[in-house]
Amino acid sequence: MRFQVLLDRAHFSPGEIDGKFGENAKKALRAYAEAKNLPSSDGLTDDIWKALQSDDRPVTTTYTLSDKDISGPFLNKIPAKLEDMKDLPRLDFTSAREGLAEKFHMSEELLSALNPGQHFDRAGDNIIVVDTGSQESGAPKASRVEVDKSRQTVKLFDKSNELVGFYPATVGSEEKPSPSGTMKITGISHDPTYHYNPKYHFKGVHSQKPFTIKPGPNNPVGVVWINLSGEGYGIHGTPSPSKVSKAESHGCVRLTNWDAERVAASVSKGTPVEFVDGSRRAFVRAAGLLRCASYNG
């Protein structure tokens, strides 16, 4: 858990903090090593651990539940089908526990494990949460964004071409693959409304007419929509943070809600977003063929 929290604070996101050394944590580890010019590894080396622990603040903190945390409104259940969401007034959380877990970048299971017997239903109660860095400085400013379609990652680079942010992502699907080449960010919408376009023929959606789904953290595109210059493409959040990098998107770039918010804070209108295939690049480089350096959901 400490390893995941320190990565998250450094803007090298392990996705949902769950206390497990999963694939998203390994992706963040490799990216952090790259940024620090340390040997890449799938394991936590002494050099990487030493660099991370330059931040020696405690990784958990006490948080007092507020009336806002526990009062909702909460949904009883999120419909499985998009068509069934269109008549809901808002796509809110289903429980205080879900909202608190998202607030602190945690899995619900880890939140409960840190607070045995807690029902998260009484204002004034103190709970233990991970501290992802409320004292940190603002988000790093990105001059360009790189979306790796094969590795399922998003990287932010500053004007000196230094890697300053990393986020695991879900990129594309068979029915609507993500594009290639470079696009630009054309706008950023917070708390967006989801617009379904029937021409995309998403699996399991039978409506022949466009429809909209109201905003909320459980909206299909989460709490942020970063619009790209290609029609229907964007970088956005998700109602299912545990599935990031593990399930298909509808052709867009899906991040956890908190990572989407951080990317939105780092970019601006006009920032270029390049879609690449990292495995292909690695193959070409290894073969000696690389001669030169190189709002709808």
ChimeraX attribute file (.defattr): number of C-alpha atoms within 10 A of each C-alpha:
attribute: neighborCount
match mode: 1-to-1
recipient: residues
	/A:1	15
	/A:2	16
	/A:3	19
	/A:4	26
	/A:5	27
	/A:6	26
	/A:7	22
	/A:8	25
	/A:9	19
	/A:10	18
	/A:11	23
	/A:12	28
	/A:13	28
	/A:14	28
	/A:15	32
	/A:16	29
	/A:17	30
	/A:18	20
	/A:19	16
	/A:20	14
	/A:21	15
	/A:22	11
	/A:23	15
	/A:24	24
	/A:25	25
	/A:26	17
	/A:27	22
	/A:28	25
	/A:29	27
	/A:30	20
	/A:31	25
	/A:32	25
	/A:33	19
	/A:34	15
	/A:35	15
	/A:36	14
	/A:37	10
	/A:38	15
	/A:39	11
	/A:40	16
	/A:41	15
	/A:42	12
	/A:43	11
	/A:44	16
	/A:45	14
	/A:46	9
	/A:47	12
	/A:48	20
	/A:49	13
	/A:50	11
	/A:51	14
	/A:52	19
	/A:53	13
	/A:54	9
	/A:55	12
	/A:56	8
	/A:57	10
	/A:58	12
	/A:59	18
	/A:60	15
	/A:61	12
	/A:62	12
	/A:63	14
	/A:64	13
	/A:65	18
	/A:66	15
	/A:67	12
	/A:68	10
	/A:69	19
	/A:70	18
	/A:71	13
	/A:72	14
	/A:73	15
	/A:74	16
	/A:75	15
	/A:76	10
	/A:77	11
	/A:78	17
	/A:79	13
	/A:80	9
	/A:81	11
	/A:82	20
	/A:83	16
	/A:84	12
	/A:85	19
	/A:86	18
	/A:87	11
	/A:88	14
	/A:89	11
	/A:90	19
	/A:91	25
	/A:92	22
	/A:93	23
	/A:94	17
	/A:95	19
	/A:96	20
	/A:97	21
	/A:98	17
	/A:99	20
	/A:100	20
	/A:101	20
	/A:102	21
	/A:103	14
	/A:104	18
	/A:105	27
	/A:106	25
	/A:107	21
	/A:108	18
	/A:109	15
	/A:110	18
	/A:111	23
	/A:112	18
	/A:113	12
	/A:114	14
	/A:115	15
	/A:116	9
	/A:117	8
	/A:118	15
	/A:119	11
	/A:120	20
	/A:121	16
	/A:122	15
	/A:123	14
	/A:124	11
	/A:125	14
	/A:126	16
	/A:127	17
	/A:128	15
	/A:129	22
	/A:130	23
	/A:131	21
	/A:132	24
	/A:133	16
	/A:134	9
	/A:135	8
	/A:136	9
	/A:137	8
	/A:138	10
	/A:139	17
	/A:140	18
	/A:141	18
	/A:142	25
	/A:143	19
	/A:144	22
	/A:145	26
	/A:146	17
	/A:147	26
	/A:148	22
	/A:149	22
	/A:150	15
	/A:151	17
	/A:152	22
	/A:153	25
	/A:154	25
	/A:155	21
	/A:156	25
	/A:157	19
	/A:158	16
	/A:159	10
	/A:160	8
	/A:161	11
	/A:162	14
	/A:163	21
	/A:164	20
	/A:165	28
	/A:166	29
	/A:167	29
	/A:168	30
	/A:169	33
	/A:170	28
	/A:171	30
	/A:172	22
	/A:173	14
	/A:174	10
	/A:175	14
	/A:176	15
	/A:177	15
	/A:178	20
	/A:179	17
	/A:180	13
	/A:181	8
	/A:182	16
	/A:183	20
	/A:184	19
	/A:185	21
	/A:186	16
	/A:187	18
	/A:188	21
	/A:189	14
	/A:190	15
	/A:191	15
	/A:192	23
	/A:193	24
	/A:194	22
	/A:195	18
	/A:196	23
	/A:197	17
	/A:198	14
	/A:199	9
	/A:200	14
	/A:201	14
	/A:202	15
	/A:203	8
	/A:204	10
	/A:205	14
	/A:206	12
	/A:207	14
	/A:208	10
	/A:209	9
	/A:210	10
	/A:211	16
	/A:212	16
	/A:213	23
	/A:214	20
	/A:215	22
	/A:216	22
	/A:217	23
	/A:218	21
	/A:219	25
	/A:220	25
	/A:221	34
	/A:222	29
	/A:223	24
	/A:224	31
	/A:225	29
	/A:226	26
	/A:227	24
	/A:228	24
	/A:229	16
	/A:230	13
	/A:231	9
	/A:232	17
	/A:233	22
	/A:234	28
	/A:235	27
	/A:236	30
	/A:237	28
	/A:238	26
	/A:239	24
	/A:240	17
	/A:241	24
	/A:242	17
	/A:243	17
	/A:244	26
	/A:245	23
	/A:246	15
	/A:247	14
	/A:248	20
	/A:249	24
	/A:250	22
	/A:251	22
	/A:252	26
	/A:253	32
	/A:254	37
	/A:255	31
	/A:256	31
	/A:257	26
	/A:258	22
	/A:259	29
	/A:260	25
	/A:261	21
	/A:262	18
	/A:263	28
	/A:264	23
	/A:265	15
	/A:266	22
	/A:267	23
	/A:268	19
	/A:269	14
	/A:270	15
	/A:271	18
	/A:272	20
	/A:273	23
	/A:274	18
	/A:275	20
	/A:276	19
	/A:277	14
	/A:278	16
	/A:279	13
	/A:280	11
	/A:281	13
	/A:282	11
	/A:283	12
	/A:284	13
	/A:285	12
	/A:286	10
	/A:287	9
	/A:288	8
	/A:289	10
	/A:290	13
	/A:291	8
	/A:292	5
	/A:293	4
	/A:294	4
	/A:295	19
	/A:296	18
	/A:297	23
